């Protein structure tokens, strides 16, 4: 029987032009998408800083 998991939660975030440009640059420097940057780098770093 397949494992039952919780559904994925979604959220939206608005950022200003300056922040958007910084995100674009960081993602480009890492050769990843902005979504990947936020999901793999920024959110885990933010969660860890709150511990």
C-alpha positions in Angstrom: 0.0 0.0 0.0 1.5 3.4 -0.9 2.4 5.8 1.9 -0.1 8.5 2.6 1.4 11.9 2.8 0.1 15.4 3.5 -0.7 17.6 0.5 1.9 20.2 -0.5 1.1 23.7 0.8 1.5 26.7 -1.5 2.2 30.3 -0.8 2.8 33.5 -2.7 5.4 36.2 -1.9 5.7 39.7 -3.3 9.1 41.4 -3.4 10.3 44.8 -4.5 12.5 45.4 -7.6 15.7 45.6 -5.6 15.1 42.2 -3.9 13.9 40.6 -7.2 17.2 41.7 -8.9 19.2 40.3 -6.0 17.3 37.0 -6.3 17.8 36.9 -10.1 21.6 37.5 -9.7 22.0 34.9 -6.9 20.0 32.3 -8.9 22.0 33.0 -12.1 25.3 32.8 -10.2 24.3 29.3 -9.0 22.9 28.3 -12.4 19.5 27.5 -10.8 16.0 28.9 -11.0 14.7 31.5 -8.6 12.2 28.9 -7.3 15.0 26.5 -6.6 17.0 29.2 -4.9 14.1 30.1 -2.6 13.2 26.4 -1.9 16.7 25.0 -1.4 18.7 27.9 -0.1 16.6 30.7 1.3 13.8 28.9 3.2 16.1 26.4 5.0 18.5 29.2 5.9 15.6 31.3 7.3 14.2 28.4 9.2 17.7 27.6 10.7 18.2 31.3 11.8 14.9 31.1 13.7 16.1 28.1 15.9 
